[in-house]
Amino acid sequence: MRVGVIGTGYVGLVTGACFAEMGNEVTLMDIDEDKINSLSQGRVPIYEPGLDQLIARNVAEKRLHFTTDLEATIDRSLINFIAVGTPPDANGYADLSQVFAVAEDIGRAIKTYRIVVTKSTVPVGTTHKVQQIIGRETSHPFDVASNPEFLKEGNAVDDCMKPDRVVIGVDDVRAGEILRELYSAFVRTGKPIIVTDIRSSEMTKYASNGFLATKISFMNELARLCEIVGADIEMVRAGMGSDPRIGPQFLFAGIGYGGSCFPKDVDALTRTAEENGMKLKIMEAVQEANQSQRTHFCDRILRHYGGEGLDGKLFALWGLSFKPRTDDIRDAPSLDVIRFLAARGAKIRAFDPVAMESAGKILGDAIEYAPGNYECLEGADALVIVTEWNEFRHPDFEKMKELMREPVVFDGRNLFTPERMLRRGFVYYSVGRNSVGPTQEAAETLHAPAAK
């Protein structure tokens, strides 16, 4: 099939490349000339494992094309996906200006029957607004559909090529059958293609992310209770996750979710409810708990130092991206940790395997960037682990102690075992487990109340 994808951001690039990999002829369109020129020259603007090879292979096979010409894209493509950004505005609503602008342009460009699909994450009712906008601009036949993405950053290519499910929202049977045929190559192992009405499809994306965010916030609040009562959240997680009604996914305690999806989608779902005269109290609590978890983690750092300021102390940060296997730092917990430490006079030196360039665009020279995880530790008063990169899971602990001024670790991702850290001579904080120190004196310091 001939497919157009409008928008070469994270979703558009991955989706377009995967459609091409399945033998379709795909045109990726964007108004950003610099981005299109870079892509045409083989430079991929985002880090996603396997994506650069996928794009290079399909460009070489002449199945994947890049352009700034929307009219030409619509002319050559039966199915056209809108995959532009829908960032939150100042009030937490999804900004749909790019979606609607593209819809107008599509309406003016249509010359024969076309299917227009909202791939961007949009509030319920948006696809029908797209339909109205296109209808005002053209007298030619067209159908609209909703096809939400369920891509996990760091695993997006596999998620796209081997989806758990494909959700398609349509009002017209013809459009549904064409989209079902497009996706048939992706579900040869029997995973479902779920065809719904358009509004249910739009809601499914928000409902899915809202529920996953709820699981994360629930575990983070439970972890704080475990710290108080002396339970171990990792053991609790194992006990809970073995129940098939609950499952083990998204039960890891940490310092809160971030990224471009969960914060934005929970906000948008909450706003949608408000616009329709109701409150989603659970979603509001999820938002509050997520931010509270970051604050709690930072407060534990301050409490270790007796509640005093952190003037002159050097903190090593392992991880900047909101999760491993991506360079995305949008709403990353690392940003809150850095702001907290810097506001109290601390110095920060950070290392991340792929996200330091992205962080530099936001943080500039406000922090120091280390070339490696051990270089990051030199002379540090403490290590703060923010992102659970695999590279951080099995370090040389003796080397760490030699490099650090003090063997203090604040682990926001529970990478290590408290008892082993005790034996290795570290003062160790984790999430939802008892903190440990190499001496009774250190232990008393760890649990001392903050100064008033």
Residue pairs with C-beta under 8 A, 6 or more apart in sequence:
1 24
1 25
1 78
1 79
1 178
1 181
1 182
2 24
2 25
2 26
2 27
2 76
2 77
2 78
2 79
3 16
3 19
3 24
3 25
3 26
3 27
3 77
3 78
3 79
3 80
3 81
3 182
4 26
4 27
4 29
4 73
4 74
4 76
4 77
4 79
4 80
4 81
5 12
5 15
5 16
5 19
5 26
5 27
5 28
5 29
5 80
5 81
5 83
5 119
6 12
6 29
6 30
6 70
6 73
6 80
6 81
6 82
6 83
6 84
6 102
6 106
7 29
7 30
7 82
7 83
7 84
7 85
7 98
7 102
7 120
8 16
8 28
8 29
8 30
8 32
8 35
8 36
8 39
8 45
8 66
9 46
9 83
9 84
9 85
10 46
10 48
10 151
10 153
10 156
10 260
10 328
11 83
11 119
11 120
11 149
11 151
12 28
12 30
12 81
12 83
12 84
12 119
13 28
13 39
13 44
13 46
13 48
13 51
13 55
14 48
14 51
14 151
14 156
14 157
14 160
15 81
15 83
15 119
15 149
15 151
15 160
16 26
16 28
16 64
16 81
16 83
17 26
17 51
17 54
17 55
17 58
17 64
17 157
18 54
18 157
18 160
18 161
18 186
19 26
19 182
20 26
20 58
20 61
20 63
20 64
21 54
21 57
21 58
21 63
21 161
22 185
22 186
23 63
23 185
24 63
24 182
25 63
25 65
25 76
26 58
26 63
26 64
26 65
27 65
27 66
27 67
27 72
27 73
27 76
27 77
28 39
28 64
28 65
28 66
28 67
29 66
29 67
29 68
29 69
29 70
29 73
30 36
30 66
30 68
31 68
31 70
32 68
33 68
35 45
36 66
36 67
36 68
38 45
39 45
39 55
39 66
40 66
42 52
42 55
42 56
42 59
44 51
44 52
44 55
46 327
46 328
47 326
47 327
47 354
47 355
48 153
48 154
48 156
48 157
48 325
48 326
49 154
49 155
49 157
49 325
50 157
50 158
51 156
51 157
54 157
55 64
58 64
59 65
67 73
70 102
70 105
70 106
70 109
71 108
71 109
73 80
73 109
74 80
74 106
74 109
74 110
74 111
74 114
75 109
75 111
77 114
78 113
78 114
78 115
78 178
79 114
79 115
79 117
79 178
79 179
79 182
80 106
80 114
80 115
80 116
80 117
81 117
81 118
81 119
81 147
82 99
82 102
82 103
82 106
82 116
82 117
82 118
82 119
82 120
82 130
83 119
83 120
84 98
84 99
84 102
84 120
85 95
85 98
85 120
86 94
86 95
86 96
86 98
86 99
86 120
86 121
86 122
86 264
87 94
87 95
87 264
88 94
88 95
88 263
88 264
88 267
88 268
89 95
91 271
92 267
92 268
92 270
92 271
93 123
93 267
93 268
93 271
94 121
94 122
94 123
94 264
94 268
94 271
96 122
96 123
96 126
96 129
99 118
99 120
99 122
99 126
99 130
100 129
100 130
100 133
103 116
103 129
103 130
103 133
103 134
104 133
104 134
104 137
106 114
106 116
106 134
106 137
107 133
107 134
107 135
107 136
107 137
107 138
108 137
108 138
110 134
110 137
110 138
110 140
110 142
111 140
112 140
112 141
113 140
113 141
113 142
113 143
114 140
114 142
114 143
115 142
115 143
115 144
115 145
115 175
115 178
115 179
116 130
116 131
116 134
116 142
116 143
116 144
116 145
117 144
117 145
117 146
117 147
117 179
118 126
118 127
118 130
118 144
118 145
118 146
118 147
118 202
119 147
119 148
119 149
121 148
121 149
121 205
121 206
121 261
121 264
121 265
121 268
122 146
122 202
123 202
123 206
123 268
123 271
123 272
124 199
124 202
124 203
124 206
124 272
125 199
125 202
126 202
127 144
127 145
127 146
127 169
127 198
127 201
127 202
128 144
128 198
128 199
130 144
131 144
134 142
134 144
143 170
143 171
143 172
143 174
143 175
144 171
144 175
144 198
145 168
145 169
145 170
145 175
145 176
145 179
145 198
145 201
146 167
146 168
146 169
146 170
146 198
146 201
146 202
147 166
147 167
147 168
147 169
147 179
147 201
148 167
148 201
148 202
148 204
148 205
149 160
149 205
150 159
150 163
150 164
150 165
150 167
150 205
150 208
151 159
151 160
152 159
153 259
153 260
153 323
153 325
153 326
153 328
154 323
154 324
154 325
154 326
155 325
160 186
161 186
162 186
162 189
162 191
163 186
163 187
163 191
164 191
165 191
165 192
165 193
165 194
166 183
166 186
166 187
166 191
166 192
166 193
166 194
167 194
167 196
167 201
167 204
167 205
168 176
168 179
168 180
168 183
168 193
168 194
168 195
168 196
168 201
169 195
169 196
169 197
169 198
169 199
169 200
169 201
169 202
170 176
170 179
170 195
170 197
170 198
171 197
171 198
176 195
180 193
180 195
183 193
184 193
187 193
196 204
205 265
206 265
206 268
206 269
206 272
207 269
209 261
209 262
209 265
209 266
209 269
210 265
210 266
210 269
210 280
210 283
210 286
212 250
212 262
213 257
213 262
213 265
213 266
213 286
213 290
214 282
214 283
214 286
215 249
215 250
215 251
216 250
216 252
216 254
216 256
216 257
216 262
216 290
217 256
217 257
217 285
217 286
217 289
217 290
217 293
218 289
219 233
219 237
219 250
219 251
219 252
219 253
219 432
220 253
220 254
220 255
220 256
220 289
220 290
220 293
220 431
221 289
221 292
221 293
222 233
222 236
222 253
222 432
223 233
223 253
223 431
223 432
224 293
224 296
224 432
225 231
226 232
226 233
226 236
226 432
226 433
227 432
227 433
227 434
227 435
230 434
231 432
232 432
232 433
232 434
233 253
233 414
233 431
233 432
233 433
234 253
234 414
234 432
234 433
236 432
237 248
237 251
237 252
237 253
240 246
240 251
241 247
241 248
241 249
241 251
242 248
252 413
252 414
253 414
253 431
253 432
254 293
254 333
254 388
254 412
254 413
254 414
254 431
255 293
255 294
255 297
255 333
255 337
255 386
255 412
255 413
255 431
256 290
256 291
256 293
256 294
256 333
257 263
257 290
257 322
258 322
258 323
258 330
258 331
258 332
258 333
259 322
259 323
259 326
259 328
259 330
259 331
259 332
260 328
260 330
260 331
263 287
263 290
263 331
266 283
266 286
266 287
267 287
269 280
269 283
270 280
270 283
270 284
270 287
273 279
273 280
273 283
294 333
294 336
294 337
295 336
297 333
297 337
297 410
297 412
297 431
298 336
298 337
298 340
298 341
299 450
300 410
300 429
301 310
301 315
301 340
301 341
301 382
301 384
301 410
301 429
302 308
302 310
302 344
302 450
303 448
303 449
303 450
304 382
304 408
304 410
304 427
304 429
304 445
304 446
305 313
306 445
306 448
306 450
306 451
307 449
307 450
307 451
307 452
308 451
309 344
309 345
310 341
310 344
310 345
310 346
311 344
311 345
311 346
312 345
312 346
312 347
313 345
313 346
313 347
313 381
313 382
314 346
314 347
314 348
314 349
314 379
314 380
314 381
314 405
315 341
315 346
315 347
315 348
315 349
315 380
315 381
315 382
315 383
315 384
316 349
316 350
316 351
316 370
316 376
316 377
316 380
316 382
316 383
316 384
316 404
317 334
317 337
317 338
317 348
317 349
317 350
317 351
317 367
317 376
317 383
317 384
317 386
318 350
318 351
318 352
318 373
318 376
318 383
318 384
318 385
318 386
318 387
318 389
318 392
319 334
319 350
319 351
319 352
319 355
319 385
319 386
319 387
319 388
319 389
319 392
319 413
320 329
320 332
320 334
320 350
320 352
320 355
320 356
320 358
320 359
320 386
320 387
321 327
321 328
321 329
321 332
321 334
321 352
321 354
321 355
321 358
321 387
322 328
322 329
322 330
322 331
322 332
322 333
322 334
322 387
323 387
323 388
324 387
324 388
324 389
324 390
326 354
326 355
327 352
327 354
327 355
327 357
327 358
328 355
328 358
329 335
329 355
329 358
329 359
329 362
332 386
332 387
333 386
333 412
334 350
334 359
334 386
334 387
335 362
335 363
337 384
337 386
337 412
338 348
338 350
338 363
338 366
338 367
341 348
341 384
342 348
342 366
342 367
347 368
348 366
348 367
348 368
349 367
349 368
349 369
349 370
349 376
349 380
350 356
350 359
350 367
350 368
350 369
350 370
350 376
351 369
351 370
351 371
351 372
351 373
351 375
351 376
352 359
352 387
352 389
353 389
353 391
355 387
356 369
359 367
359 369
360 369
370 376
373 391
373 392
373 395
374 395
374 396
374 399
374 400
374 403
377 383
377 400
377 403
377 404
378 403
379 403
379 404
379 405
380 403
380 404
380 405
380 406
381 404
381 405
381 406
381 408
382 404
382 406
382 408
382 409
382 410
383 400
383 404
383 408
383 409
383 410
384 409
384 410
384 412
385 392
385 409
385 410
385 411
385 412
385 413
385 415
386 412
386 413
387 413
388 413
388 415
392 415
393 415
397 424
397 426
398 424
400 407
401 407
401 424
401 425
401 426
406 427
407 425
407 426
407 427
407 438
408 426
408 427
408 428
409 416
409 421
409 426
409 427
409 428
409 429
410 429
411 428
411 429
411 430
411 431
412 431
413 431
414 430
414 431
414 432
414 433
416 428
416 430
418 428
418 430
418 433
418 434
418 435
418 436
419 436
421 428
421 436
422 428
422 436
422 437
422 438
425 438
426 436
426 437
426 438
427 435
427 436
427 437
427 438
427 442
427 445
427 446
428 435
428 436
428 437
429 435
429 446
435 443
435 446
435 447
436 443
436 446
437 443
437 445
437 446
